[in-house]
Amino acid sequence: MGPTAPAARALGPDLARGFMLLFIALANSHYFLRGTSVLGGYPRDGSPVDSAVTWLIATFVDGRAFPMFGLLFGYGVAHIVRRQEGRRPRDVRRLLWRRAAVLVVVGLIDALLFFVGDILAAYGVLLFLGAWMVRWKDRWLLLTGIVFFVLVSLPGDGSLAISPDGPDAAILPPDPGGMFADRIPVALFVAFLGPLGFICPFVVGLWAGRRRVLERPERHRTLLTVTASAGIAAAVLGAQPISLVLAGFVDTPDRSTLEILGPLHDSSGILGGFGYAALLSLIAIRFQARRGPLVDAIAATGQRSMTCYLMQSLVWAAVFTPFLLDLSGTLTVASTALLATAAWAVTVFLADRMSRAGYRGPFELLIRRITYGRR
């Protein structure tokens, strides 16, 4: 009934988490950049290379990586619940609430000290509610997912991907003294309203986790193939109106048009998140029997996703904070993408070293100790 031993873990979910942490790094890092004109977190005064990188990130990364992690989060919760079979529902809820409490506390600390956009606290708040959802019937899970997918698709500001505002004092605090005052309201906003955007992938993840779709991809190959093809295609096509605007290839439309295009970008991103999870699970079939060192390293990163995610926050704080290196006005979109890739590569290397040493990772040990009362 305790945590799954590393040797017993399925490759697909770990490979997906480990690889998609690269996309998380790419999605977060560009919001720190300054410029004479900033649109949706992208300075518009860059080179043609910057425009091309902006298009790539807005098409394949923004609003696509986080839904996939929401799905994997729900999938993992379903796995935990399945391992507690035979225990009273009340005891299982308390176990999940302990896990949620760790996510909230660690996420808020990270948001206040390093990266105000941290989503761990939002996942924790979602799990406090999701602990009741784990007993829902399949049809209620899927109906809830459909309802929240429709809500995300409705005309409105969406995720404000097209906002002209650059980084504010909460993201780039000018001095340590006022940092907490600027970050507290933003961190609480992300923690308590952020879960609304993750409910759809979370409940779909619960549904898929009950069937062990990602753990046994060879048994669900048709479902995964259709999901990967349709989900990624929808994400790429649905991203184009916003991606082309952000890259500067087309003019910025009026606000009423943006209120339609923004939610289209967000809702198609949810489908893309499902598609990425399915694709990486299919890829895992190929490597399950013959796992090379790179696959093992990325899977080790997925097994230590919380620690590796928090390592990224340390990089952003050190590189971009005005009273530290203060490179937000120096780096471009392209060079920041290289920084994000390098940061991810370092976490892969460190996770692989921890795996070879038989060490789970500091935050994985913390959450397991509090959740299960053991290492």
N, C-alpha and C positions, 0 to 999 in steps of 0.2 A: 504493500500500500504506500510505500515511500516513493521517492523520485526514481525515474528510470535510470538504470545503469548505462554508462556510455556505450558499452558493447551491444546493448539491446536496442539502441535507438535506430529508427529508420533513417535512411540516407536522405530521402526526398525532402522532408520538412527542414532538416538541418542545412542541406545544400541551398534551399531556397532562402532561408534566413541569412546565411552567410554571404551569398552573392548579392542579395538585395540590400544589404547594408551599404554596398557601394552606391546604389541609387539613393539611399537615404542621405548619404554624405553629399551627393550631387544636388539633391533637392534642398538641403538646408543651407549650404555654404554660400550660395549666391545672394541670399537675402541680407548679407552683411555689407554688400558693396555700395559704395557711394558713386555719384556721378553728377554731371550737370543736369541730366534728365534721367530719371529712373522710372521704369514702367514694370510693374509686377515683380519687383526685386531684381530687374536686369537694367544696368546702365545702358543708355541708348547711344552713347557717344564712343562706342568701341569700334574695332576694326571689322572687316568682313568675316574674319575668322570667329570673332566674338559673336557676330550675328548667327553664324552657322551653328556654333555651340549652343547658343540660346535656343535655336529651333530644335536641336536634338534633345536638350534637357526638357523643354516644354512639351515636346511630343512624346517622349518615351519615359520620362521620369516624374515630372511634377504631377501630383495628384494620382499617381499610379503605384508608386512604391508603398505609400502608407496604407492604402486599402489592402494590399497584399499582406502586410504585417497584421492588419486587423483580422483578416481571414485566418492567418496562422495563429494569432492569439486565441481566437475562438476554437480553432482546431486543437490547440494545446490544452485548453480548458476541458474540452470533451475527453481528451486523453487522460487528464488527471481524474475526472469523474469516473471514467471507466475503471481505473485502477482502484477506486474506492468502493467498488461494487460489494454490497453486503453491509455497508455501514449505513447508519441512519441519515436521512437527508439533512437533518439539522447539523450533524457532525461534518458532513461534506461542505455545507454552506460556511461553517465556521472556518474550515481549512481554506476555502477560497477567499474568505474575507481577510484572513491573515496574510495571504499572498497579496491581496489588493492593497492592504495597509502598507506593505513594504513598497509597492510600486508608487503609491501616493507620496509617501515620505521621501523616498529617494528621488522621485521625479521633481518634487517641489524644491528640494535642496539643490538639485542640478539647475533648475530654472532660475533660482535666485542667485546662485554663485557663478554659473558658467554660461548656460544657454537658455534663454527665456522661452524659447519655443519647444522645450522638452515635452514629449507626449507620454512619458511613463505615467505621470499622475493621471492623465486622461484615461489611460488603460486601466489604472487602478480604480478610478471612479466607475468606469464601465463594468469592471468585474464585481464591484459591490452590487450593482444591479443584475449583472449577468449570473450571479450565483443563484438567483431565483429562476432564471431562464433555462438552466441546465436540465430541469425536469419537464419543460414544455414538450408537447408533442411536435412531431416533425412539421405538420401542417401549420402550426402556429409560428414556428421559427421561420419558415419560408414566407408566410404571409407578412410577418413583421419585416423581413428583409425587403420584400416588394414594396411595402408602404414607405419605408425610409428611402429606398432607391427612388421612388416617385417624388418624394419630398425634396431630395437633392436635385432632381431634374427640373423642378419648377422654376420659372423665371424669377430672377432676383440677383443679388450681388454675388451669389455663389461663394467661392473662397476668396473673392477679391483678387484673383490672379492678375487682373489688369489695373490694379490700383497704382496711381502715379506716385504714391508716397515712397520715399526712401527709408532707410533704417532710422528708427527713432531712438530716444534715449534708453528705452527698455532693452533694445538689442545692442546698442553701442553706448553704454553709460559713460559720460564724460569724466566722471570721477567716482572713487569708491564710496564717498559719503552719501550721494543721492541714488546709488544703484538700487538699493532695496526698495526705496519709495517708488521708483519707476517700475520695478519689475513685479512687485507683489500683485497689483491689480491685473496685469497681463497674465501672470502665471496662474492666477485663480480663474481667469476667464478661459484659458486654454484647458485647464483641468476639468472644469465643470460644464463647459459647453462643447468642448472637443469631442466627447463621447457621442454626441448626436451624429457626427459624420462617420463614426466607426460602427454604428449598430448594424447596418446592413451587412458588411463583410464579417462582422463578429458572429451573427446568428447563422450565416451561411457556413462559416467555419465550424460552428457547433454541429450543424447538420452533416457536414462532410466528415468531421471527426468521429461521429457515431459510426460511420461506415468505413472508417480507416482508408479513405480514398487515396490520400497522399502517401500513406505507409505501404499500401499494397497497389501501386499504380498498374502493375501488370494485370490485375483483375478489373481495372476500371479504365482501360486504355482508350476505349471509344469515347467515354465521357470526358476524359482529360484532353484527348485530341480535339474534340469539338470545342471545348472550353478554351483551350489555348489558341486555336485558330480564330474563332469568332471573337473572343475577348480582346486579344491583342489587335486584331484588325479594327474593331470598334474603337479601341483606345487611340490608335493612330489617326483614324479618320476624324473622330470626334475632337481631337486636339488641334486640328489644323487651323480653324478660324482664330483661336487665341494664339497658337504658336507662331503663325505668320505675322500677326500684329506685334507680338513681343520681339520677334526677330527683326522688325522693321521692314519686312518685305511688302507689307500692305499698310495702308493708312489706318489709324485708329478709328473705329466706327463710333456712332453716337451711343449715348448711355442706354437707350432702350434696346438697341441691338446687343450691347454688351450684357444686358441682363438676361438675354437668352443664350448667348455664346458661353458665358462663364459657367452656368450650370451644366451645359453640354460638355464642357471640358471636364468638370468634376464627375458627372455621372458616367461618362465613357471611361474615366480613369478607374472607377470601381470595377467595371468589366475587365479593364486591362490588368488590374491587380489579380483578379481571378485567373486571367489568362497566363500571367507570369508564373503563378503558383503551379498551375497545371503543366506548363512547359517545363519548368525545372524538375517537376516530379517525373515527367517522361524522360528527361535527360538522365535522371538518377537510375533509371532501369539499365541504361547502357553501362554505367559505372559501378553498379552494385557488386558485381562479381569481381571486377578488376579495377580497384580503386587506386589511382596514382597518388603521388604526394600532393599535387595541387588540389585534387578533389578532397583529400583528407584534410588539408589545411583549411579549405573553405567550409567544409562540414564542421570542423573544430570551431570556426568562427561562429557558425550558426548555433552550436551548442553553448557558446558564451556570448550570445547576442546582446544581452544586457550590459555586460562589461565592455564589449567592443563599441556599443552605441555610446556609452558614457565616455569612452576614450575620445570619441569624435568631439564631444562637447569641450573637452580640455583643449583640443587643437583649435577650435573656433575661438575660444576665450583668449588663448595665448596670441593668436595671429591677428585678431581683429579688434580686440578691446582697445579703446583710445589710450588708456594709461598703461598699456603693455606694448606690443609691437605696432599696433595701429596701422595695419596694411589695408584697411577697407577702402581707402582712396587710391591705393597704389596698384593692387591686383585688378586684373580684368576678368571678364567672365571665363575666358579660355584658361588663364593661369589659375583661377580659382578652381576650375574643374580638374586641372592637374593636381592641385593641392588636395582636393577631396579624394582623388584616386590614390594619391600617395598615402594619405591618412588611412584609407581603407586597407591598402596593401600592408602597412605597418601593423594594423590590428590583425590581419590574417597571419602575418609572421609570428606575432606574439601569441595568438591563440594556438597556433600550431606548436609552439614551444611549450605552452602550458599543457596541451594535450599529450605531448611526448613525455612530459614530466608527471603525468597523472593528476594534474591540478585542474579542478573544474573552472576556476575563475572566482575572484573575490565576491562579486555581486551574485553570482549563481550560488555560491556557498551561503551567502547571507539569506537569500530568499528561500533556499531549501531548509536552512536551519530554523527560520521562523515559521515556515509553512508546515514542515513535518517534524520539527524538533530534533533533527539529526543532520549530519553532514551529507 
